[in-house]
Amino acid sequence: MSNMVKLTINETAVQAPAGTLLIDAAKLAGIEIPAFCYYEGMALQAACRMCLVEVEKAPKLLAACVVPVTEGMVVRTESPAVVKARKTTLEFLLTNHPLDCPVCDKGGECELQDMVFKYGAGESRYTEVKVHVPEKQWSPVVFYDGPRCILCYRCVRVCGEGMGVGALGIVNRGVASEIAPSHGDHLECDECGACIDICPVGALTSGAYRYKTRPWEMEHVGTICTHCSNGCKTTLGVRNNEIVRGNNRDRSGLNGEFLCVKGRYAFDFNHHPERLQTPLLRVNGEMEEVSWSRALQAVVAKFKAGGKAGVIGSSRIANEEAFLLQKFARTVLHTNNIDHHRSGDVVTLLDALSGKTATLGTADDCYNAKAVLIAGADLSQQQPFLANQIRANYRHHKAGVYVATQGAVREDKIAKGVARTSGDCMDAVESLRDKLKSEPELLVLFGDSVKGEGVRKLVAFGESLGIPVKYICLVDYVNSRGAMDMGLLPDLGPGYHAVEGAPGMSLPQMMAATDLDLLWVVGANPLARHKLASDKAFVVVQDMFLTETARRADVVLPAASAYEKNGTVTNVCGQVQRLKRAVETVGAKTDLAIIGLIARGLGVNLGKVDADAVFAEIQKTVRGYNVPLPVIVTGGAAQTMPVNGRVPATVLPELIQSSRDTLFTTGTLTRYSKILNEVLEAPGGLYR
């Protein structure tokens, strides 16, 4: 290939694309060039000097992180001169670095520790007393120990470039130089903790993890974050059946290393002291703790009695649980009165795109699309990973970003066009027509203000541009998309097929019905938004906490969290990923197991009630879900195929309503996350 450059590294012939940095070309050939300040995808710094290499005919050692490859270049990465330079660099970095590895939280994961072990000198020539300043706490989750800092500037760059926040900078000069918040002594930022994970040493440490354990003492379990709909992989560090850390340093998920504050820290709801561990039964008007057998007997007896039933599912339960729940409702309770809180009009979008191919966007499209339009959403607050992808797209590919929102958003800073609206966004979108027509392609992301007929108008607008257009309908929670795909809808079954018989009642209609005899609520809290009109309704709730709905219930069954179950979830872009059990709460059962126990009590055979068995049924019966199982089992994300045909339903716009959560709120779970309630920005707000 004409754009390939041939060079030699350590006597090995290497080819790399023209313009490739020497440090990356060596990596392609399996040759490691150590570095502290260099980080893939971030601006070049050339500050640490650990990547010095010997280049033939060059008058001095060169920094491999800023030198592009050239034809015929001859490079040595481990020559005596290079090794000596690295020893000297490490000796200099350790001048004031405290040798407190036994108590440093980075112990066992410290890049400086690794490099000193490989290249470090046995003794130092510096005999002066080390310069020391006290440790600082910048927020409930971020601590800074200045003497440990090696001034690689990774944290500054990931905050400014990666997150688009710019909350960190440098103060002072020389030996007194320090990283410091832009607002004096505290952070005003997303509190995402990316600065901690990207730090190569123990200068930045986590308020949730510090002094608790060591990496080798934990079991590391990769699962999907239980909060927003982006479907980020989070690797939970578990010790003694307690989650003590969350990150994704192995880049094993579709999100790479990215996690927001919820994915990295808001796992603490899982061991909240108010977690339900014993079933509750209303006896003589009061809730009493009872055994599982007695609670289930009461539920089974009421289900056998019959009457008008309603079922409310959740956008947080697994695909397998949602599928089995609707199957139970329709085949056992013989009702289509089943629904959940809908936060985006996916149904209308699928119908509007019927007959068209390659029109549903993915997370990768957010990074690769030539142009992106954000309509009616504060993306950085509501969909943090997708926003991060778009910022990276702008940095790396110079993508055209356009914004049509009701208020200021972070993407305004990088936008080629900004329009404000107070309505359904179409007026603002229309004002950007001329600019959008000039783009080679477009990805449109839209929130809950675009729904019903507005979705059809948006698709028609996209077609009128004369360029390829893809769409992402934004939804709120971890399995909001999966809940719809699995048929938690009164008029549509799994795969968006029309239901047999008459459509059932929607969630608001069930809550307003005065003649409802039975209400079964699985993982939801509808009484936080609605009033239950039926005084006679027997209410069964499966939940982790005593929510407003659980307090009204006649039977409350303690449910497991997403971090305590196996199964799958589907993210906002239709990508299926695997949930993997990390911990267990004594007394709690998965919603799948609870549904199975109720079915057994009724003498009903729903098939094998096991996550793998139910997913196998989903693959056979739900359109678009016949995805390759090995991709999911090995921790990957499998893209579902879009429904390419008309969807036999008309969505009422009033049924679509986002919870308008921010980075620091996440529905009912927020109140049970100490960290989300402690950060200075909580509860935050949109369009600020």
Buried (B, 14 or more C-beta within 10 A) or exposed (E): EEEEBEBBBBEEEBBBEEEBBBBBBBBEBEBEBBBBBBBEEBEBBBBBBBBBBBBEEEEEBBBBBBBBBEEEBBBBBBBEEBEBBBBBBBBBBBEBBBEEBEEBBBBEBBBBBBBBEEBBBEEEEEEEEEEEEEEBBBBBBBBBBBBBBBBBBBBBBBBBBBBBBEBBBEEEEEEEEBBBBBEEEBBBBBBBBBBBBBBBBBBBBBBBBBEBBEBEEBEBBBBBBBBBBBBBBBBBBBBEEBBBBBBBBEEBBBBBBBBBBBBBBBBBBBBBEEBBEBBBBBEEEEBEBBEBEEBBBBBBEBBEEEBBBBBBBBBBBBBBBBBBBBBBBBEBBEBBBBBBBBBBBBBBBBBBBEEEEEBBBBBBBBBBBBBBBBBBBBBBBBBBBBBBBBBBBBBEEEBBBBBBBBEBBBBBBBBBBBBBBEEBBBEBBBBBEEBBEEBEBBBBBBBBBBBBBBBBBBBEBBEEBEBBBBBBBBBBBBBBBBBBBBBBBBBBBBBBBEBEEEBBBBBBBBBBBEEBBBBBBBBBBBBEBBEBEBEEBBBBBBBBBBBEBBEBBBBBBBBBBBBBBBBBBBBBBBBBBBBBBBBEBEBBBBBBBBBBBBBBBBEEEBEEBBBEEBBBBBBEBBBBBBBEBEBBEEBBBBBBEBBBEEBEBEBEBEBBBBBBBBBBBBBBBBBBBBBBBBBBBBEBEBEE
